[in-house]
């Protein structure tokens, strides 16, 4: 992905189905768990939808569950949409289930708003989708309602307002039951194995903190806040090791 982005190319369809593990050992090799982890290589496949002709706000791209907020809002996009998709994939690998399994773009936006709060300090906890993005979106009237928020400090006697997502229908709310947990809370509260030793538990907790620090720069709703791939590669979760078995 770094090679693609350095040449101004967006993959536009990063998802689990397009990531393959290259296993360098034969089935008869006797190797340690650490060697298996350290020698595995992940390969990105399916470059049929790559493009370097952007921004294209009117052109829909990315599979729904991994679609970046700016694409959902039909805003101009760049290579950072791949960073969002990869962040969602990493989160799913940890959780063991799809992070934003909405049946429509509207539901996916609601899931992002419910679940990404608390991941990034760069996101406004009251309105995860930045107002600046909503104001520029050609889908503003379709997806958002105007909500008064009180008196403006700049105009003493006048009320100001902000935009919020239209509420979900009752059947949509039922479909999303249990989906309001913050991503940070889910990562912290996922149970440890019952037989995990105290030292291993400490290592696992440290790994989770490093993992959240990585997600903190990938799952930013505002694409301007997302880190480029080159920066992400320097994060401790990547450089030290992605699992407790590899760390000391």
PLY file of the C-alpha trace (Angstrom):
ply
format ascii 1.0
element vertex 248
property float x
property float y
property float z
element edge 247
property int vertex1
property int vertex2
end_header
0.00 0.00 0.00
2.88 2.33 0.74
4.21 1.76 -2.78
0.80 2.54 -4.29
0.37 5.72 -2.28
3.90 6.95 -2.99
2.92 6.87 -6.64
-0.39 8.61 -6.03
-2.47 5.48 -6.59
-5.49 4.55 -4.46
-6.44 0.89 -4.13
-10.07 1.82 -3.27
-11.16 -1.66 -2.17
-9.19 -2.79 0.87
-11.15 -5.44 2.75
-10.43 -8.90 4.24
-11.27 -10.64 0.97
-8.46 -8.72 -0.77
-5.76 -9.56 1.79
-3.95 -12.89 1.59
-1.30 -14.41 3.85
1.82 -15.79 2.24
2.99 -18.71 4.37
6.68 -19.41 3.65
6.83 -22.83 5.31
5.81 -26.27 4.19
3.30 -28.26 6.23
6.11 -30.58 7.39
8.32 -27.81 8.83
8.69 -27.75 12.60
8.75 -24.10 13.60
7.92 -22.03 16.64
4.84 -19.84 16.94
7.06 -16.74 16.95
8.70 -17.77 13.67
5.31 -18.40 12.11
4.16 -14.91 13.07
7.34 -13.08 12.13
7.71 -14.77 8.75
4.14 -14.47 7.54
3.59 -11.88 4.84
0.29 -10.27 3.93
-0.36 -9.57 0.26
-2.81 -7.04 -1.11
-4.66 -8.28 -4.19
-7.32 -7.14 -6.70
-6.05 -3.93 -8.26
-8.90 -3.72 -10.76
-10.41 -0.63 -9.15
-7.17 1.27 -8.49
-7.04 4.83 -9.74
-4.82 7.88 -9.61
-7.40 10.23 -11.09
-8.81 11.92 -8.03
-10.60 13.58 -6.37
-13.77 12.06 -7.78
-16.56 12.93 -5.32
-19.30 11.69 -7.62
-17.74 8.27 -8.24
-18.69 5.64 -5.68
-15.88 3.32 -4.60
-14.98 0.94 -1.77
-17.07 -1.95 -0.46
-19.79 -0.74 1.90
-18.54 -2.01 5.26
-15.08 -0.50 4.70
-16.18 2.72 2.98
-14.57 5.90 4.31
-16.80 8.72 5.65
-15.82 11.13 2.88
-16.88 8.59 0.26
-20.18 8.03 2.08
-20.71 11.80 1.97
-19.62 12.03 -1.72
-16.77 14.39 -0.88
-13.43 14.53 -2.69
-11.13 11.75 -1.56
-7.48 10.73 -1.80
-5.19 7.93 -0.62
-6.39 8.34 2.98
-9.53 6.33 2.17
-7.28 3.27 2.00
-5.98 4.09 5.50
-9.56 4.14 6.81
-10.39 0.80 5.18
-7.24 -0.83 6.53
-8.02 0.49 10.01
-11.46 -1.11 9.84
-9.91 -4.41 8.70
-7.43 -4.37 11.61
-10.24 -3.66 14.06
-12.24 -6.58 12.66
-9.26 -8.92 12.95
-9.08 -8.06 16.65
-12.81 -8.17 17.36
-13.60 -11.22 15.25
-16.63 -9.64 13.59
-17.53 -6.91 11.10
-17.18 -3.47 12.68
-19.72 -1.52 10.60
-22.13 -4.06 9.05
-24.78 -1.58 7.94
-27.29 -2.55 5.26
-27.03 0.91 3.69
-24.68 3.88 3.66
-27.01 5.63 6.09
-26.72 2.77 8.60
-22.94 2.62 8.17
-22.71 6.35 8.94
-24.75 5.80 12.10
-22.48 2.93 13.13
-19.38 5.04 12.56
-20.88 7.83 14.65
-21.79 5.41 17.45
-18.66 3.31 17.52
-15.75 5.56 16.60
-16.40 8.04 19.41
-13.61 7.67 21.90
-11.11 6.13 19.49
-9.59 9.40 18.41
-9.15 12.50 20.53
-9.15 14.35 17.23
-12.86 13.58 16.80
-15.58 15.69 18.37
-17.38 13.41 20.81
-20.64 15.33 20.35
-20.66 15.25 16.57
-18.23 12.69 15.22
-18.83 13.74 11.63
-17.25 17.23 11.41
-19.66 20.01 10.53
-17.22 21.23 7.88
-17.60 17.91 6.04
-21.38 17.95 6.36
-21.61 21.48 5.00
-19.65 20.49 1.89
-21.53 17.26 1.29
-24.00 17.13 -1.62
-25.92 14.60 0.54
-26.44 17.05 3.43
-30.22 17.37 3.03
-30.60 13.65 2.33
-28.75 12.44 5.43
-28.81 15.22 8.03
-31.26 17.31 10.04
-30.71 20.86 11.30
-30.60 21.03 15.11
-30.49 24.33 17.09
-27.79 24.35 19.73
-28.25 27.64 21.58
-26.80 31.10 21.41
-23.80 31.83 19.27
-20.88 33.53 21.03
-20.10 35.45 17.86
-23.64 36.76 17.44
-24.88 37.42 20.94
-28.62 37.37 20.31
-28.86 34.86 17.48
-29.19 31.11 17.67
-26.80 28.89 15.84
-27.33 25.30 14.66
-25.55 22.15 13.66
-26.34 19.15 11.52
-27.05 15.69 12.89
-27.82 12.46 11.09
-31.50 11.83 10.55
-32.76 9.38 13.20
-32.96 5.71 12.35
-36.28 4.03 11.72
-37.50 1.66 14.45
-36.54 -1.47 12.52
-33.07 -0.01 11.89
-32.62 0.69 15.59
-33.50 -2.94 16.38
-30.93 -4.10 13.82
-28.23 -2.03 15.51
-28.96 -3.14 19.07
-25.73 -3.84 20.89
-23.73 -1.77 18.46
-23.29 1.34 20.54
-20.17 0.23 22.38
-17.22 2.52 21.88
-14.39 0.95 19.93
-11.88 1.89 22.63
-14.04 0.23 25.30
-14.49 -2.91 23.22
-10.74 -3.24 22.72
-10.02 -2.69 26.42
-12.79 -4.94 27.71
-12.40 -7.92 25.39
-11.83 -10.80 27.82
-8.38 -12.26 28.27
-7.94 -16.05 27.99
-8.75 -17.64 31.35
-5.39 -19.40 31.68
-3.27 -16.38 30.69
-0.33 -15.80 33.03
-0.02 -12.38 34.74
3.08 -11.45 32.74
1.37 -12.41 29.48
-1.69 -10.41 30.50
0.48 -7.34 31.05
2.05 -7.78 27.63
-1.37 -8.21 26.05
-2.62 -5.03 27.75
0.40 -3.13 26.44
-0.27 -4.50 22.95
-3.85 -3.28 23.13
-2.71 0.21 24.10
-0.36 0.23 21.12
-3.14 -1.07 18.90
-5.46 1.73 19.99
-2.73 4.29 19.37
-2.53 2.97 15.81
-6.31 3.03 15.32
-6.30 6.53 16.75
-4.57 7.73 13.58
-6.43 5.50 11.13
-10.09 5.72 12.14
-10.32 9.50 12.06
-13.56 10.60 10.43
-11.85 13.72 9.11
-9.39 12.50 6.46
-7.07 15.40 7.26
-6.42 13.81 10.65
-5.48 10.37 9.33
-1.81 9.48 9.26
-0.20 8.47 5.97
1.04 4.92 5.62
4.68 5.97 6.04
3.87 7.42 9.47
1.84 4.39 10.54
4.76 2.08 9.78
6.74 3.77 12.57
4.15 3.08 15.27
5.22 0.72 18.10
2.42 -1.74 17.31
4.09 -2.26 13.92
7.76 -1.89 14.79
7.82 -3.78 18.11
5.47 -6.57 17.12
1.79 -7.05 16.59
1.24 -9.69 19.26
2.33 -10.45 22.77
4.22 -13.56 21.71
6.67 -11.41 19.78
7.31 -8.82 22.47
9.62 -8.60 25.41
0 1
1 2
2 3
3 4
4 5
5 6
6 7
7 8
8 9
9 10
10 11
11 12
12 13
13 14
14 15
15 16
16 17
17 18
18 19
19 20
20 21
21 22
22 23
23 24
24 25
25 26
26 27
27 28
28 29
29 30
30 31
31 32
32 33
33 34
34 35
35 36
36 37
37 38
38 39
39 40
40 41
41 42
42 43
43 44
44 45
45 46
46 47
47 48
48 49
49 50
50 51
51 52
52 53
53 54
54 55
55 56
56 57
57 58
58 59
59 60
60 61
61 62
62 63
63 64
64 65
65 66
66 67
67 68
68 69
69 70
70 71
71 72
72 73
73 74
74 75
75 76
76 77
77 78
78 79
79 80
80 81
81 82
82 83
83 84
84 85
85 86
86 87
87 88
88 89
89 90
90 91
91 92
92 93
93 94
94 95
95 96
96 97
97 98
98 99
99 100
100 101
101 102
102 103
103 104
104 105
105 106
106 107
107 108
108 109
109 110
110 111
111 112
112 113
113 114
114 115
115 116
116 117
117 118
118 119
119 120
120 121
121 122
122 123
123 124
124 125
125 126
126 127
127 128
128 129
129 130
130 131
131 132
132 133
133 134
134 135
135 136
136 137
137 138
138 139
139 140
140 141
141 142
142 143
143 144
144 145
145 146
146 147
147 148
148 149
149 150
150 151
151 152
152 153
153 154
154 155
155 156
156 157
157 158
158 159
159 160
160 161
161 162
162 163
163 164
164 165
165 166
166 167
167 168
168 169
169 170
170 171
171 172
172 173
173 174
174 175
175 176
176 177
177 178
178 179
179 180
180 181
181 182
182 183
183 184
184 185
185 186
186 187
187 188
188 189
189 190
190 191
191 192
192 193
193 194
194 195
195 196
196 197
197 198
198 199
199 200
200 201
201 202
202 203
203 204
204 205
205 206
206 207
207 208
208 209
209 210
210 211
211 212
212 213
213 214
214 215
215 216
216 217
217 218
218 219
219 220
220 221
221 222
222 223
223 224
224 225
225 226
226 227
227 228
228 229
229 230
230 231
231 232
232 233
233 234
234 235
235 236
236 237
237 238
238 239
239 240
240 241
241 242
242 243
243 244
244 245
245 246
246 247
